[in-house]
Amino acid sequence: MEDSSLSQLQNALRRISAALVRLLLRYNLPFDDFASMLKQQYVRIARTEFSLTRRPTSKSRIALLTGLNRREVARLIADDAGSAQLEPALGPVGRIVAAWVREPAFHTSDGRPSRLLQEGETLSLAALIRHCAADIPAKAVLRELLRLELVAELPDGRIELLAEAYLPKASEAE
């Protein structure tokens, strides 16, 4: 491919991917889920449309075309053959809410999710975040939890969980 054609392709991909990423973020699709779907498409298309003969494309050729290793190619082909649906991975917000509901360390004596302090070594939002999403600042997580109406900030400064699961709101199209 000529340098100018490659440059044009890269510019077009930047524009397309920017629009796609906006959509993915709007519907809270984590990067790992999208990356898994993209890998599956790379393998599926390399396998069905880039054969050199009438025989099925080999795993080695698919690996060469896609840049994925042969073990990953084999796994993706097996998943595709079994019509495996992508299991949605929980993003950081989902992991935090799930841990708050599931982990006894963040429960009251009667087994319900505790009202958490914002900071502290134990029984705090900061401790919960360290437990399941260590590299994200607590303030950023709190703002997102508040925006999604998953928590409420109480007058005493503690944080109360309002929903026992995080399910992104469905779009009109869905």
C-alpha positions as CSV (number, residue, x, y, z in Angstrom):
1,M,0.0,0.0,0.0
2,E,1.4,3.4,-0.9
3,D,2.2,5.8,1.9
4,S,-0.5,8.3,0.9
5,S,-3.1,5.5,0.8
6,L,-2.0,4.2,4.2
7,S,-2.2,7.7,5.6
8,Q,-5.7,8.2,4.2
9,L,-6.8,4.8,5.6
10,Q,-5.3,5.8,9.1
11,N,-7.1,9.1,9.0
12,A,-10.4,7.5,8.1
13,L,-10.0,4.9,10.8
14,R,-9.3,7.6,13.4
15,R,-12.6,9.3,12.4
16,I,-14.6,6.1,12.4
17,S,-13.0,4.8,15.7
18,A,-13.7,8.2,17.4
19,A,-17.4,7.8,16.6
20,L,-17.4,4.2,17.6
21,V,-15.7,4.8,20.9
22,R,-18.2,7.6,21.8
23,L,-21.0,5.0,21.2
24,L,-19.3,2.3,23.2
25,L,-18.7,4.6,26.2
26,R,-22.2,6.0,26.0
27,Y,-23.5,2.4,26.5
28,N,-20.8,1.5,29.0
29,L,-19.2,-1.3,27.0
30,P,-15.8,-1.9,28.5
31,F,-12.7,-1.9,26.3
32,D,-12.0,-5.6,27.0
33,D,-15.5,-6.6,25.6
34,F,-14.9,-4.6,22.5
35,A,-11.4,-6.0,22.0
36,S,-12.8,-9.5,22.3
37,M,-15.4,-8.9,19.7
38,L,-12.8,-7.3,17.4
39,K,-10.5,-10.2,17.7
40,Q,-13.4,-12.6,16.9
41,Q,-14.1,-10.5,13.7
42,Y,-10.5,-10.5,12.7
43,V,-10.3,-14.2,12.9
44,R,-13.7,-14.8,11.3
45,I,-12.9,-12.6,8.3
46,A,-9.4,-13.9,7.8
47,R,-10.7,-17.4,7.9
48,T,-13.6,-16.9,5.5
49,E,-12.3,-14.3,3.1
50,F,-8.6,-14.6,2.9
51,S,-8.0,-18.3,2.0
52,L,-5.4,-18.9,-0.7
53,T,-7.1,-22.1,-1.8
54,R,-10.5,-23.6,-1.7
55,R,-9.5,-25.3,1.6
56,P,-10.1,-23.6,4.9
57,T,-7.5,-21.0,5.9
58,S,-5.0,-22.5,8.3
59,K,-4.5,-21.2,11.9
60,S,-1.0,-20.3,11.0
61,R,-2.1,-18.1,8.1
62,I,-4.8,-16.5,10.2
63,A,-2.2,-15.8,12.9
64,L,0.0,-14.3,10.2
65,L,-2.8,-12.1,8.8
66,T,-4.2,-10.9,12.2
67,G,-1.1,-10.6,14.3
68,L,-2.7,-12.9,17.0
69,N,-0.9,-16.0,18.2
70,R,-2.0,-19.4,17.0
71,R,-3.3,-20.5,20.4
72,E,-5.6,-17.4,20.5
73,V,-6.7,-18.1,16.9
74,A,-7.5,-21.7,17.8
75,R,-9.5,-20.5,20.9
76,L,-11.4,-17.9,18.8
77,I,-12.2,-20.5,16.1
78,A,-13.5,-22.9,18.7
79,D,-15.6,-20.2,20.3
80,D,-17.0,-19.3,16.9
81,A,-17.7,-22.9,16.0
82,G,-19.6,-23.3,19.3
83,S,-21.5,-20.1,18.7
84,A,-20.2,-18.9,22.0
85,Q,-21.7,-15.6,23.0
86,L,-19.4,-13.1,24.5
87,E,-19.8,-13.0,28.2
88,P,-19.9,-9.4,29.1
89,A,-17.0,-8.5,31.4
90,L,-17.8,-6.2,34.3
91,G,-16.2,-2.8,33.9
92,P,-14.8,-1.1,37.0
93,V,-18.2,0.2,38.1
94,G,-19.8,-3.2,37.8
95,R,-16.9,-4.9,39.7
96,I,-17.1,-2.3,42.5
97,V,-20.9,-2.7,42.9
98,A,-20.6,-6.5,42.7
99,A,-17.9,-6.6,45.4
100,W,-19.9,-4.2,47.6
101,V,-22.8,-6.6,47.4
102,R,-20.9,-9.9,47.5
103,E,-17.9,-9.3,49.9
104,P,-18.6,-9.8,53.6
105,A,-15.9,-7.3,54.5
106,F,-18.2,-4.6,53.1
107,H,-21.4,-5.8,54.8
108,T,-23.3,-5.0,58.0
109,S,-23.7,-7.6,60.7
110,D,-27.0,-8.6,59.1
111,G,-25.3,-9.2,55.7
112,R,-26.4,-6.1,53.9
113,P,-24.0,-3.7,52.0
114,S,-22.6,-1.3,54.6
115,R,-22.7,2.5,54.3
116,L,-19.1,3.3,53.5
117,L,-16.9,6.1,54.6
118,Q,-15.2,7.9,51.6
119,E,-11.7,7.3,52.9
120,G,-10.1,4.8,55.2
121,E,-8.3,1.5,55.4
122,T,-11.4,-0.6,56.0
123,L,-15.1,-0.2,55.4
124,S,-14.6,2.7,53.0
125,L,-15.2,3.3,49.4
126,A,-11.4,3.8,49.0
127,A,-10.8,0.3,50.5
128,L,-13.5,-1.2,48.2
129,I,-11.9,0.4,45.2
130,R,-8.4,-0.8,46.2
131,H,-10.0,-4.3,46.5
132,C,-11.3,-4.5,42.9
133,A,-10.1,-1.5,40.8
134,A,-6.9,-0.4,42.4
135,D,-5.6,2.1,39.9
136,I,-8.7,4.3,39.7
137,P,-8.9,7.3,42.1
138,A,-11.8,7.1,44.7
139,K,-13.1,10.6,43.8
140,A,-13.5,9.7,40.1
141,V,-15.3,6.5,41.1
142,L,-17.6,8.3,43.5
143,R,-18.5,10.9,40.8
144,E,-19.4,8.1,38.4
145,L,-21.4,6.1,41.0
146,L,-23.3,9.3,41.8
147,R,-23.8,10.2,38.1
148,L,-25.2,6.7,37.5
149,E,-27.4,7.0,40.6
150,L,-26.0,3.8,42.1
151,V,-25.1,5.5,45.4
152,A,-26.2,8.4,47.5
153,E,-24.0,10.7,49.6
154,L,-25.5,10.8,53.1
155,P,-25.4,13.9,55.4
156,D,-22.8,12.3,57.6
157,G,-20.5,11.9,54.6
158,R,-20.9,8.1,54.2
159,I,-21.9,6.5,50.9
160,E,-25.0,4.3,50.6
161,L,-25.4,1.8,47.8
162,L,-28.8,2.3,46.1
163,A,-28.7,-0.6,43.6
164,E,-27.4,-4.1,44.2
165,A,-26.3,-4.6,40.5
166,Y,-25.1,-2.3,37.8
167,L,-26.9,-2.8,34.5
168,P,-26.3,-0.1,31.9
169,K,-29.6,1.5,30.8
170,A,-30.9,0.0,27.6
171,S,-31.1,2.2,24.5
172,E,-34.2,2.8,22.6
173,A,-32.9,0.6,19.8
174,E,-32.5,-2.3,22.2
